[in-house]
Structure formats: structure tokens, C-alpha cells
Amino acid sequence: MSFVFSQTREFEAANAKYAAKFTKGDLALPPARKVAVIACMDARLDPAKALGLEEGDAHVIRNAGGRAVDALRSLVISQQLLGTREIVLVHHTDCGMLTFSDEIIREKIRTDLGQDADHIAFLPFKDLEKSVLDDIRLLQAHPLILDVPITGYIYQVESGKISKVQRV
């Protein structure tokens, strides 16, 4: 596989500027606000900016769709070893996870890569609000997750606003 263009030179130049002005090397290991945020990996969503977080404030765990089941390992470490005592979920409008099924992506992988991905649950969903509620319920019921406040939001990629998903 060959790449036409890599971003690494730009990243390295940007990092040199960032590191030259860096003053936060003494932040504590545990997050100051004792919160873990699970958010989608979508490039249009910056959880820190959307939620007013600074370095050191929170653990931000990102994956496709912001799915809780993919974040369990990180959440257990966050709670058990680093003291987080609140969980915030952030899913978003116009999410790519709304656009396919496991069958569609598995077939694409078979066609494009000649590989079998039947053992992977890609966790797409058809209902954005339901995906947030399902993830809240999963975390509330999971024996390795502490009984802490769990709040779910839907981030509007069109406006930058968040709206709280009310439990039913």
C-alpha cells in the first residue's frame, strides 16, 4: 500500500510550535474533573472544545460511534486506577454509523481485502437517541462499571450544540 501524501511533516512542525510554548507538564495523572467522556471519533466533533475541557480535566475515549462497549477496558482503568466518578457519552448527528450495517461492511471487507470480518461487531445503529440510551443502560448494568452519574448527549454537527438525551 502506498500513500500519495502524508501529514507527518505538518504534524511534526505543529508539534514543535506546541512544545515550544508547552507549560502543562506538571498536570496530575488523574483527571481533575474526575470524568470520563466517551465520544465518536468523527473529525467534526472536538469533545474538549464542545464540553469546555482543558488538558488534565477528563479522560476522553473515542471510537467509531462513541460506543460504550468499545470503551469498557478504558473506563475500568479510568475508574479503578485513576478515580473518575462520572461518565459522559457524546454521540452526534450525521454519524457514519447510521449509514451501514454489519453485513454491508463485512461484504466490503471480503471484496476489498479478501478477508473475513464476521467475528467483529461493528456496532452500527439506526436510531441516534436509542444508541445513547442503549449505551447508558449497558454501562449501568455492567458489573465492572461503578454506580456513577452517566449522562448522554447528542452533539449537533450542524450547530455545535449538545442536547441531553433523557432516559425513558
Summary of the structure (lengths in Angstrom):
residues: 168
radius of gyration: 18.0
end to end distance: 47.8
largest distance: 49.3
contacts: 443
relative contact order: 0.16
helix: 38%
strand: 16%
